[in-house]
Amino acid sequence: MSLYDFPCEYCEGMVRERTLDREPISHHRGIVVLENVPIGVCEHCGAHYYAAAVLKRVEAILTSTTPASRTLQVPVEVY
Ligand SMILES: [Zn+2]
C-alpha cells in the first residue's frame, strides 16, 4: 500500500509514489536533500507531495537529532 495515491490538490490528476534519486525538500528550518526518497508526484501536473514520515526525517536532520551523512554547498544568486 502506498503512502500516496490521492487526488492532486492543484489539478484533476492522481498523486503516485515515485522514488527519486535526489530531492531537495524545503522545511521552515531550511532545506535538506534526500536521496532515494519515495515521494508523491502528480501524474498530470507534476506537483510534489511529501508524506509526514519524510518531513519528520527532514526535521530530524535540520535539528541534528539524526545528523546528515554529508553536506552539499549550494550556490545562491538573485535572479
Ligand atoms: Zn496535479
PDB file of the backbone (N, CA, C, O) and the ligand in Angstrom, with CONECT records:
HET     ZN  A 101       1
ATOM      1  N   MET A   1       0.835  -1.197   0.000  1.00  0.00           N
ATOM      2  CA  MET A   1       0.000   0.000   0.000  1.00  0.00           C
ATOM      3  C   MET A   1       0.874   1.252   0.000  1.00  0.00           C
ATOM      4  O   MET A   1       1.859   1.338   0.734  1.00  0.00           O
ATOM      5  N   SER A   2       0.500   2.214  -0.829  1.00  0.00           N
ATOM      6  CA  SER A   2       1.295   3.432  -0.976  1.00  0.00           C
ATOM      7  C   SER A   2       0.873   4.491   0.032  1.00  0.00           C
ATOM      8  O   SER A   2      -0.282   4.548   0.455  1.00  0.00           O
ATOM      9  N   LEU A   3       1.829   5.322   0.404  1.00  0.00           N
ATOM     10  CA  LEU A   3       1.527   6.478   1.257  1.00  0.00           C
ATOM     11  C   LEU A   3       0.802   7.549   0.454  1.00  0.00           C
ATOM     12  O   LEU A   3       0.219   8.474   1.019  1.00  0.00           O
ATOM     13  N   TYR A   4       0.843   7.419  -0.853  1.00  0.00           N
ATOM     14  CA  TYR A   4       0.326   8.486  -1.694  1.00  0.00           C
ATOM     15  C   TYR A   4      -0.997   8.029  -2.334  1.00  0.00           C
ATOM     16  O   TYR A   4      -1.935   7.727  -1.597  1.00  0.00           O
ATOM     17  N   ASP A   5      -1.114   7.963  -3.649  1.00  0.00           N
ATOM     18  CA  ASP A   5      -2.379   7.559  -4.289  1.00  0.00           C
ATOM     19  C   ASP A   5      -3.595   8.354  -3.810  1.00  0.00           C
ATOM     20  O   ASP A   5      -4.556   7.779  -3.298  1.00  0.00           O
ATOM     21  N   PHE A   6      -3.549   9.663  -3.976  1.00  0.00           N
ATOM     22  CA  PHE A   6      -4.709  10.500  -3.662  1.00  0.00           C
ATOM     23  C   PHE A   6      -4.834  11.564  -4.754  1.00  0.00           C
ATOM     24  O   PHE A   6      -3.886  11.788  -5.507  1.00  0.00           O
ATOM     25  N   PRO A   7      -6.000  12.223  -4.847  1.00  0.00           N
ATOM     26  CA  PRO A   7      -6.167  13.251  -5.886  1.00  0.00           C
ATOM     27  C   PRO A   7      -5.289  14.464  -5.605  1.00  0.00           C
ATOM     28  O   PRO A   7      -5.119  14.870  -4.456  1.00  0.00           O
ATOM     29  N   CYS A   8      -4.736  15.036  -6.668  1.00  0.00           N
ATOM     30  CA  CYS A   8      -3.894  16.235  -6.549  1.00  0.00           C
ATOM     31  C   CYS A   8      -4.719  17.418  -6.060  1.00  0.00           C
ATOM     32  O   CYS A   8      -5.887  17.566  -6.422  1.00  0.00           O
ATOM     33  N   GLU A   9      -4.094  18.267  -5.225  1.00  0.00           N
ATOM     34  CA  GLU A   9      -4.777  19.478  -4.743  1.00  0.00           C
ATOM     35  C   GLU A   9      -4.889  20.544  -5.830  1.00  0.00           C
ATOM     36  O   GLU A   9      -5.730  21.438  -5.739  1.00  0.00           O
ATOM     37  N   TYR A  10      -4.040  20.452  -6.864  1.00  0.00           N
ATOM     38  CA  TYR A  10      -3.932  21.553  -7.829  1.00  0.00           C
ATOM     39  C   TYR A  10      -4.597  21.258  -9.161  1.00  0.00           C
ATOM     40  O   TYR A  10      -4.842  22.180  -9.939  1.00  0.00           O
ATOM     41  N   CYS A  11      -4.897  19.986  -9.446  1.00  0.00           N
ATOM     42  CA  CYS A  11      -5.484  19.654 -10.746  1.00  0.00           C
ATOM     43  C   CYS A  11      -6.323  18.385 -10.593  1.00  0.00           C
ATOM     44  O   CYS A  11      -6.592  17.945  -9.475  1.00  0.00           O
ATOM     45  N   GLU A  12      -6.728  17.808 -11.702  1.00  0.00           N
ATOM     46  CA  GLU A  12      -7.586  16.619 -11.680  1.00  0.00           C
ATOM     47  C   GLU A  12      -6.779  15.326 -11.627  1.00  0.00           C
ATOM     48  O   GLU A  12      -7.348  14.235 -11.631  1.00  0.00           O
ATOM     49  N   GLY A  13      -5.454  15.449 -11.578  1.00  0.00           N
ATOM     50  CA  GLY A  13      -4.597  14.256 -11.641  1.00  0.00           C
ATOM     51  C   GLY A  13      -4.563  13.474 -10.336  1.00  0.00           C
ATOM     52  O   GLY A  13      -5.105  13.901  -9.316  1.00  0.00           O
ATOM     53  N   MET A  14      -3.907  12.309 -10.396  1.00  0.00           N
ATOM     54  CA  MET A  14      -3.707  11.493  -9.201  1.00  0.00           C
ATOM     55  C   MET A  14      -2.233  11.553  -8.803  1.00  0.00           C
ATOM     56  O   MET A  14      -1.345  11.610  -9.653  1.00  0.00           O
ATOM     57  N   VAL A  15      -1.997  11.539  -7.499  1.00  0.00           N
ATOM     58  CA  VAL A  15      -0.633  11.562  -6.972  1.00  0.00           C
ATOM     59  C   VAL A  15      -0.179  10.118  -6.785  1.00  0.00           C
ATOM     60  O   VAL A  15      -0.854   9.327  -6.127  1.00  0.00           O
ATOM     61  N   ARG A  16       0.969   9.782  -7.367  1.00  0.00           N
ATOM     62  CA  ARG A  16       1.514   8.427  -7.284  1.00  0.00           C
ATOM     63  C   ARG A  16       2.882   8.453  -6.630  1.00  0.00           C
ATOM     64  O   ARG A  16       3.612   9.442  -6.712  1.00  0.00           O
ATOM     65  N   GLU A  17       3.215   7.354  -5.984  1.00  0.00           N
ATOM     66  CA  GLU A  17       4.533   7.273  -5.349  1.00  0.00           C
ATOM     67  C   GLU A  17       5.616   7.072  -6.404  1.00  0.00           C
ATOM     68  O   GLU A  17       5.490   6.247  -7.309  1.00  0.00           O
ATOM     69  N   ARG A  18       6.683   7.853  -6.257  1.00  0.00           N
ATOM     70  CA  ARG A  18       7.872   7.664  -7.097  1.00  0.00           C
ATOM     71  C   ARG A  18       9.095   7.820  -6.209  1.00  0.00           C
ATOM     72  O   ARG A  18       9.136   8.700  -5.348  1.00  0.00           O
ATOM     73  N   THR A  19      10.080   6.976  -6.416  1.00  0.00           N
ATOM     74  CA  THR A  19      11.317   7.087  -5.648  1.00  0.00           C
ATOM     75  C   THR A  19      12.302   7.901  -6.473  1.00  0.00           C
ATOM     76  O   THR A  19      12.681   7.514  -7.578  1.00  0.00           O
ATOM     77  N   LEU A  20      12.714   9.047  -5.910  1.00  0.00           N
ATOM     78  CA  LEU A  20      13.609   9.947  -6.642  1.00  0.00           C
ATOM     79  C   LEU A  20      15.045   9.789  -6.152  1.00  0.00           C
ATOM     80  O   LEU A  20      15.294   9.587  -4.963  1.00  0.00           O
ATOM     81  N   ASP A  21      15.982   9.885  -7.092  1.00  0.00           N
ATOM     82  CA  ASP A  21      17.407   9.764  -6.754  1.00  0.00           C
ATOM     83  C   ASP A  21      17.836  10.857  -5.796  1.00  0.00           C
ATOM     84  O   ASP A  21      18.634  10.628  -4.887  1.00  0.00           O
ATOM     85  N   ARG A  22      17.289  12.070  -6.012  1.00  0.00           N
ATOM     86  CA  ARG A  22      17.752  13.217  -5.226  1.00  0.00           C
ATOM     87  C   ARG A  22      16.665  14.274  -5.237  1.00  0.00           C
ATOM     88  O   ARG A  22      16.288  14.765  -6.301  1.00  0.00           O
ATOM     89  N   GLU A  23      16.161  14.627  -4.072  1.00  0.00           N
ATOM     90  CA  GLU A  23      15.059  15.594  -3.999  1.00  0.00           C
ATOM     91  C   GLU A  23      15.351  16.634  -2.928  1.00  0.00           C
ATOM     92  O   GLU A  23      15.484  16.272  -1.759  1.00  0.00           O
ATOM     93  N   PRO A  24      15.458  17.931  -3.284  1.00  0.00           N
ATOM     94  CA  PRO A  24      15.602  18.968  -2.265  1.00  0.00           C
ATOM     95  C   PRO A  24      14.237  19.236  -1.624  1.00  0.00           C
ATOM     96  O   PRO A  24      13.262  19.486  -2.333  1.00  0.00           O
ATOM     97  N   ILE A  25      14.160  19.186  -0.319  1.00  0.00           N
ATOM     98  CA  ILE A  25      12.889  19.358   0.381  1.00  0.00           C
ATOM     99  C   ILE A  25      13.001  20.554   1.318  1.00  0.00           C
ATOM    100  O   ILE A  25      13.852  20.587   2.206  1.00  0.00           O
ATOM    101  N   SER A  26      12.117  21.547   1.103  1.00  0.00           N
ATOM    102  CA  SER A  26      12.113  22.748   1.942  1.00  0.00           C
ATOM    103  C   SER A  26      11.303  22.502   3.199  1.00  0.00           C
ATOM    104  O   SER A  26      10.280  21.818   3.189  1.00  0.00           O
ATOM    105  N   HIS A  27      11.792  23.076   4.270  1.00  0.00           N
ATOM    106  CA  HIS A  27      11.137  22.968   5.570  1.00  0.00           C
ATOM    107  C   HIS A  27      11.294  24.349   6.176  1.00  0.00           C
ATOM    108  O   HIS A  27      12.154  25.109   5.732  1.00  0.00           O
ATOM    109  N   HIS A  28      10.495  24.704   7.175  1.00  0.00           N
ATOM    110  CA  HIS A  28      10.655  26.068   7.693  1.00  0.00           C
ATOM    111  C   HIS A  28      12.026  26.299   8.314  1.00  0.00           C
ATOM    112  O   HIS A  28      12.456  27.445   8.438  1.00  0.00           O
ATOM    113  N   ARG A  29      12.724  25.231   8.706  1.00  0.00           N
ATOM    114  CA  ARG A  29      14.064  25.388   9.285  1.00  0.00           C
ATOM    115  C   ARG A  29      15.165  25.446   8.229  1.00  0.00           C
ATOM    116  O   ARG A  29      16.280  25.871   8.533  1.00  0.00           O
ATOM    117  N   GLY A  30      14.876  25.027   6.995  1.00  0.00           N
ATOM    118  CA  GLY A  30      15.908  25.015   5.964  1.00  0.00           C
ATOM    119  C   GLY A  30      15.582  24.026   4.864  1.00  0.00           C
ATOM    120  O   GLY A  30      14.429  23.637   4.682  1.00  0.00           O
ATOM    121  N   ILE A  31      16.615  23.621   4.129  1.00  0.00           N
ATOM    122  CA  ILE A  31      16.435  22.698   3.004  1.00  0.00           C
ATOM    123  C   ILE A  31      17.348  21.496   3.218  1.00  0.00           C
ATOM    124  O   ILE A  31      18.512  21.644   3.590  1.00  0.00           O
ATOM    125  N   VAL A  32      16.806  20.308   2.980  1.00  0.00           N
ATOM    126  CA  VAL A  32      17.585  19.075   3.055  1.00  0.00           C
ATOM    127  C   VAL A  32      17.432  18.357   1.717  1.00  0.00           C
ATOM    128  O   VAL A  32      16.333  18.313   1.163  1.00  0.00           O
ATOM    129  N   VAL A  33      18.504  17.802   1.199  1.00  0.00           N
ATOM    130  CA  VAL A  33      18.438  16.969   0.004  1.00  0.00           C
ATOM    131  C   VAL A  33      18.377  15.514   0.456  1.00  0.00           C
ATOM    132  O   VAL A  33      19.311  15.015   1.085  1.00  0.00           O
ATOM    133  N   LEU A  34      17.286  14.842   0.137  1.00  0.00           N
ATOM    134  CA  LEU A  34      17.177  13.413   0.459  1.00  0.00           C
ATOM    135  C   LEU A  34      17.413  12.611  -0.811  1.00  0.00           C
ATOM    136  O   LEU A  34      16.900  12.953  -1.876  1.00  0.00           O
ATOM    137  N   GLU A  35      18.190  11.547  -0.693  1.00  0.00           N
ATOM    138  CA  GLU A  35      18.463  10.674  -1.825  1.00  0.00           C
ATOM    139  C   GLU A  35      17.648   9.398  -1.697  1.00  0.00           C
ATOM    140  O   GLU A  35      17.402   8.905  -0.596  1.00  0.00           O
ATOM    141  N   ASN A  36      17.229   8.871  -2.856  1.00  0.00           N
ATOM    142  CA  ASN A  36      16.491   7.607  -2.896  1.00  0.00           C
ATOM    143  C   ASN A  36      15.235   7.680  -2.021  1.00  0.00           C
ATOM    144  O   ASN A  36      14.942   6.769  -1.247  1.00  0.00           O
ATOM    145  N   VAL A  37      14.499   8.796  -2.167  1.00  0.00           N
ATOM    146  CA  VAL A  37      13.366   9.058  -1.276  1.00  0.00           C
ATOM    147  C   VAL A  37      12.042   8.826  -2.014  1.00  0.00           C
ATOM    148  O   VAL A  37      11.874   9.310  -3.133  1.00  0.00           O
ATOM    149  N   PRO A  38      11.096   8.091  -1.405  1.00  0.00           N
ATOM    150  CA  PRO A  38       9.787   7.925  -2.018  1.00  0.00           C
ATOM    151  C   PRO A  38       8.919   9.151  -1.736  1.00  0.00           C
ATOM    152  O   PRO A  38       8.635   9.462  -0.579  1.00  0.00           O
ATOM    153  N   ILE A  39       8.504   9.839  -2.786  1.00  0.00           N
ATOM    154  CA  ILE A  39       7.627  10.996  -2.617  1.00  0.00           C
ATOM    155  C   ILE A  39       6.402  10.801  -3.506  1.00  0.00           C
ATOM    156  O   ILE A  39       6.356   9.872  -4.312  1.00  0.00           O
ATOM    157  N   GLY A  40       5.412  11.679  -3.357  1.00  0.00           N
ATOM    158  CA  GLY A  40       4.243  11.650  -4.228  1.00  0.00           C
ATOM    159  C   GLY A  40       4.433  12.647  -5.349  1.00  0.00           C
ATOM    160  O   GLY A  40       4.823  13.789  -5.109  1.00  0.00           O
ATOM    161  N   VAL A  41       4.158  12.219  -6.589  1.00  0.00           N
ATOM    162  CA  VAL A  41       4.254  13.110  -7.741  1.00  0.00           C
ATOM    163  C   VAL A  41       2.935  13.022  -8.501  1.00  0.00           C
ATOM    164  O   VAL A  41       2.491  11.930  -8.856  1.00  0.00           O
ATOM    165  N   CYS A  42       2.310  14.171  -8.749  1.00  0.00           N
ATOM    166  CA  CYS A  42       1.062  14.180  -9.530  1.00  0.00           C
ATOM    167  C   CYS A  42       1.381  13.755 -10.954  1.00  0.00           C
ATOM    168  O   CYS A  42       2.284  14.306 -11.584  1.00  0.00           O
ATOM    169  N   GLU A  43       0.637  12.769 -11.465  1.00  0.00           N
ATOM    170  CA  GLU A  43       0.942  12.266 -12.807  1.00  0.00           C
ATOM    171  C   GLU A  43       0.466  13.223 -13.888  1.00  0.00           C
ATOM    172  O   GLU A  43       0.798  13.044 -15.060  1.00  0.00           O
ATOM    173  N   HIS A  44      -0.301  14.231 -13.516  1.00  0.00           N
ATOM    174  CA  HIS A  44      -0.781  15.203 -14.510  1.00  0.00           C
ATOM    175  C   HIS A  44       0.050  16.496 -14.484  1.00  0.00           C
ATOM    176  O   HIS A  44       0.615  16.885 -15.506  1.00  0.00           O
ATOM    177  N   CYS A  45       0.129  17.174 -13.306  1.00  0.00           N
ATOM    178  CA  CYS A  45       0.826  18.470 -13.255  1.00  0.00           C
ATOM    179  C   CYS A  45       2.232  18.370 -12.671  1.00  0.00           C
ATOM    180  O   CYS A  45       2.995  19.333 -12.746  1.00  0.00           O
ATOM    181  N   GLY A  46       2.589  17.227 -12.090  1.00  0.00           N
ATOM    182  CA  GLY A  46       3.952  17.052 -11.599  1.00  0.00           C
ATOM    183  C   GLY A  46       4.196  17.625 -10.210  1.00  0.00           C
ATOM    184  O   GLY A  46       5.340  17.640  -9.756  1.00  0.00           O
ATOM    185  N   ALA A  47       3.165  18.095  -9.523  1.00  0.00           N
ATOM    186  CA  ALA A  47       3.346  18.624  -8.164  1.00  0.00           C
ATOM    187  C   ALA A  47       3.930  17.547  -7.255  1.00  0.00           C
ATOM    188  O   ALA A  47       3.592  16.369  -7.368  1.00  0.00           O
ATOM    189  N   HIS A  48       4.816  17.973  -6.350  1.00  0.00           N
ATOM    190  CA  HIS A  48       5.448  17.039  -5.417  1.00  0.00           C
ATOM    191  C   HIS A  48       4.774  17.109  -4.054  1.00  0.00           C
ATOM    192  O   HIS A  48       4.434  18.190  -3.572  1.00  0.00           O
ATOM    193  N   TYR A  49       4.587  15.951  -3.442  1.00  0.00           N
ATOM    194  CA  TYR A  49       3.986  15.839  -2.108  1.00  0.00           C
ATOM    195  C   TYR A  49       4.902  15.008  -1.235  1.00  0.00           C
ATOM    196  O   TYR A  49       5.524  14.053  -1.701  1.00  0.00           O
ATOM    197  N   TYR A  50       4.983  15.376   0.033  1.00  0.00           N
ATOM    198  CA  TYR A  50       5.850  14.653   0.968  1.00  0.00           C
ATOM    199  C   TYR A  50       5.024  14.090   2.108  1.00  0.00           C
ATOM    200  O   TYR A  50       4.269  14.819   2.752  1.00  0.00           O
ATOM    201  N   ALA A  51       5.161  12.810   2.359  1.00  0.00           N
ATOM    202  CA  ALA A  51       4.466  12.169   3.478  1.00  0.00           C
ATOM    203  C   ALA A  51       5.044  12.679   4.795  1.00  0.00           C
ATOM    204  O   ALA A  51       6.179  13.153   4.846  1.00  0.00           O
ATOM    205  N   ALA A  52       4.247  12.576   5.858  1.00  0.00           N
ATOM    206  CA  ALA A  52       4.681  13.055   7.175  1.00  0.00           C
ATOM    207  C   ALA A  52       5.997  12.405   7.603  1.00  0.00           C
ATOM    208  O   ALA A  52       6.833  13.067   8.218  1.00  0.00           O
ATOM    209  N   ALA A  53       6.194  11.130   7.291  1.00  0.00           N
ATOM    210  CA  ALA A  53       7.421  10.446   7.693  1.00  0.00           C
ATOM    211  C   ALA A  53       8.650  11.066   7.023  1.00  0.00           C
ATOM    212  O   ALA A  53       9.725  11.154   7.618  1.00  0.00           O
ATOM    213  N   VAL A  54       8.463  11.494   5.765  1.00  0.00           N
ATOM    214  CA  VAL A  54       9.574  12.121   5.036  1.00  0.00           C
ATOM    215  C   VAL A  54       9.900  13.475   5.674  1.00  0.00           C
ATOM    216  O   VAL A  54      11.068  13.805   5.878  1.00  0.00           O
ATOM    217  N   LEU A  55       8.858  14.258   5.988  1.00  0.00           N
ATOM    218  CA  LEU A  55       9.089  15.575   6.600  1.00  0.00           C
ATOM    219  C   LEU A  55       9.679  15.440   8.005  1.00  0.00           C
ATOM    220  O   LEU A  55      10.467  16.286   8.429  1.00  0.00           O
ATOM    221  N   LYS A  56       9.307  14.390   8.723  1.00  0.00           N
ATOM    222  CA  LYS A  56       9.904  14.150  10.047  1.00  0.00           C
ATOM    223  C   LYS A  56      11.393  13.879   9.923  1.00  0.00           C
ATOM    224  O   LYS A  56      12.189  14.332  10.745  1.00  0.00           O
ATOM    225  N   ARG A  57      11.761  13.137   8.887  1.00  0.00           N
ATOM    226  CA  ARG A  57      13.167  12.843   8.645  1.00  0.00           C
ATOM    227  C   ARG A  57      13.931  14.138   8.348  1.00  0.00           C
ATOM    228  O   ARG A  57      15.036  14.346   8.850  1.00  0.00           O
ATOM    229  N   VAL A  58      13.323  15.007   7.521  1.00  0.00           N
ATOM    230  CA  VAL A  58      13.936  16.299   7.196  1.00  0.00           C
ATOM    231  C   VAL A  58      14.120  17.119   8.472  1.00  0.00           C
ATOM    232  O   VAL A  58      15.181  17.705   8.687  1.00  0.00           O
ATOM    233  N   GLU A  59      13.095  17.160   9.314  1.00  0.00           N
ATOM    234  CA  GLU A  59      13.177  17.934  10.550  1.00  0.00           C
ATOM    235  C   GLU A  59      14.253  17.372  11.472  1.00  0.00           C
ATOM    236  O   GLU A  59      14.991  18.132  12.100  1.00  0.00           O
ATOM    237  N   ALA A  60      14.347  16.045  11.559  1.00  0.00           N
ATOM    238  CA  ALA A  60      15.359  15.421  12.428  1.00  0.00           C
ATOM    239  C   ALA A  60      16.765  15.794  11.976  1.00  0.00           C
ATOM    240  O   ALA A  60      17.655  16.003  12.801  1.00  0.00           O
ATOM    241  N   ILE A  61      16.964  15.877  10.653  1.00  0.00           N
ATOM    242  CA  ILE A  61      18.286  16.260  10.135  1.00  0.00           C
ATOM    243  C   ILE A  61      18.558  17.729  10.457  1.00  0.00           C
ATOM    244  O   ILE A  61      19.658  18.078  10.886  1.00  0.00           O
ATOM    245  N   LEU A  62      17.548  18.599  10.249  1.00  0.00           N
ATOM    246  CA  LEU A  62      17.753  20.032  10.466  1.00  0.00           C
ATOM    247  C   LEU A  62      17.926  20.371  11.945  1.00  0.00           C
ATOM    248  O   LEU A  62      18.555  21.377  12.273  1.00  0.00           O
ATOM    249  N   THR A  63      17.391  19.566  12.825  1.00  0.00           N
ATOM    250  CA  THR A  63      17.572  19.825  14.258  1.00  0.00           C
ATOM    251  C   THR A  63      18.733  19.002  14.817  1.00  0.00           C
ATOM    252  O   THR A  63      18.982  19.004  16.023  1.00  0.00           O
ATOM    253  N   SER A  64      19.447  18.294  13.921  1.00  0.00           N
ATOM    254  CA  SER A  64      20.606  17.466  14.294  1.00  0.00           C
ATOM    255  C   SER A  64      20.253  16.303  15.220  1.00  0.00           C
ATOM    256  O   SER A  64      21.131  15.751  15.884  1.00  0.00           O
ATOM    257  N   THR A  65      18.972  15.931  15.268  1.00  0.00           N
ATOM    258  CA  THR A  65      18.601  14.727  16.014  1.00  0.00           C
ATOM    259  C   THR A  65      19.257  13.515  15.363  1.00  0.00           C
ATOM    260  O   THR A  65      19.813  12.655  16.045  1.00  0.00           O
ATOM    261  N   THR A  66      19.184  13.458  14.031  1.00  0.00           N
ATOM    262  CA  THR A  66      19.934  12.455  13.264  1.00  0.00           C
ATOM    263  C   THR A  66      20.694  13.216  12.170  1.00  0.00           C
ATOM    264  O   THR A  66      20.153  13.474  11.095  1.00  0.00           O
ATOM    265  N   PRO A  67      21.950  13.572  12.453  1.00  0.00           N
ATOM    266  CA  PRO A  67      22.702  14.411  11.516  1.00  0.00           C
ATOM    267  C   PRO A  67      22.832  13.775  10.128  1.00  0.00           C
ATOM    268  O   PRO A  67      22.860  12.551   9.995  1.00  0.00           O
ATOM    269  N   ALA A  68      22.911  14.619   9.107  1.00  0.00           N
ATOM    270  CA  ALA A  68      23.073  14.139   7.733  1.00  0.00           C
ATOM    271  C   ALA A  68      24.428  13.473   7.561  1.00  0.00           C
ATOM    272  O   ALA A  68      25.383  13.803   8.264  1.00  0.00           O
ATOM    273  N   SER A  69      24.511  12.530   6.618  1.00  0.00           N
ATOM    274  CA  SER A  69      25.777  11.840   6.382  1.00  0.00           C
ATOM    275  C   SER A  69      26.771  12.730   5.656  1.00  0.00           C
ATOM    276  O   SER A  69      27.980  12.556   5.811  1.00  0.00           O
ATOM    277  N   ARG A  70      26.283  13.684   4.864  1.00  0.00           N
ATOM    278  CA  ARG A  70      27.192  14.648   4.254  1.00  0.00           C
ATOM    279  C   ARG A  70      26.429  15.927   3.927  1.00  0.00           C
ATOM    280  O   ARG A  70      25.199  15.954   3.976  1.00  0.00           O
ATOM    281  N   THR A  71      27.170  16.990   3.593  1.00  0.00           N
ATOM    282  CA  THR A  71      26.572  18.304   3.334  1.00  0.00           C
ATOM    283  C   THR A  71      27.028  18.788   1.974  1.00  0.00           C
ATOM    284  O   THR A  71      28.200  18.657   1.620  1.00  0.00           O
ATOM    285  N   LEU A  72      26.086  19.358   1.197  1.00  0.00           N
ATOM    286  CA  LEU A  72      26.396  19.929  -0.113  1.00  0.00           C
ATOM    287  C   LEU A  72      26.530  21.439   0.020  1.00  0.00           C
ATOM    288  O   LEU A  72      25.877  22.048   0.867  1.00  0.00           O
ATOM    289  N   GLN A  73      27.366  22.043  -0.806  1.00  0.00           N
ATOM    290  CA  GLN A  73      27.355  23.503  -0.937  1.00  0.00           C
ATOM    291  C   GLN A  73      26.441  23.850  -2.103  1.00  0.00           C
ATOM    292  O   GLN A  73      26.546  23.254  -3.175  1.00  0.00           O
ATOM    293  N   VAL A  74      25.539  24.819  -1.898  1.00  0.00           N
ATOM    294  CA  VAL A  74      24.579  25.182  -2.934  1.00  0.00           C
ATOM    295  C   VAL A  74      24.770  26.656  -3.289  1.00  0.00           C
ATOM    296  O   VAL A  74      24.692  27.507  -2.403  1.00  0.00           O
ATOM    297  N   PRO A  75      25.020  26.983  -4.567  1.00  0.00           N
ATOM    298  CA  PRO A  75      25.148  28.381  -4.966  1.00  0.00           C
ATOM    299  C   PRO A  75      23.801  29.111  -4.840  1.00  0.00           C
ATOM    300  O   PRO A  75      22.746  28.532  -5.101  1.00  0.00           O
ATOM    301  N   VAL A  76      23.851  30.378  -4.439  1.00  0.00           N
ATOM    302  CA  VAL A  76      22.645  31.203  -4.306  1.00  0.00           C
ATOM    303  C   VAL A  76      22.874  32.499  -5.064  1.00  0.00           C
ATOM    304  O   VAL A  76      23.932  33.111  -4.923  1.00  0.00           O
ATOM    305  N   GLU A  77      21.898  32.937  -5.873  1.00  0.00           N
ATOM    306  CA  GLU A  77      22.026  34.190  -6.608  1.00  0.00           C
ATOM    307  C   GLU A  77      20.648  34.789  -6.822  1.00  0.00           C
ATOM    308  O   GLU A  77      19.667  34.061  -6.974  1.00  0.00           O
ATOM    309  N   VAL A  78      20.568  36.122  -6.834  1.00  0.00           N
ATOM    310  CA  VAL A  78      19.317  36.807  -7.137  1.00  0.00           C
ATOM    311  C   VAL A  78      19.094  36.752  -8.646  1.00  0.00           C
ATOM    312  O   VAL A  78      20.018  37.013  -9.415  1.00  0.00           O
ATOM    313  N   TYR A  79      17.903  36.423  -9.069  1.00  0.00           N
ATOM    314  CA  TYR A  79      17.561  36.422 -10.492  1.00  0.00           C
ATOM    315  C   TYR A  79      16.699  37.604 -10.815  1.00  0.00           C
ATOM    316  O   TYR A  79      16.303  37.782 -11.966  1.00  0.00           O
TER     317      TYR A  79
HETATM  318 ZN    ZN A 101      -1.712  17.818 -10.220  1.00  0.00          ZN2+
END
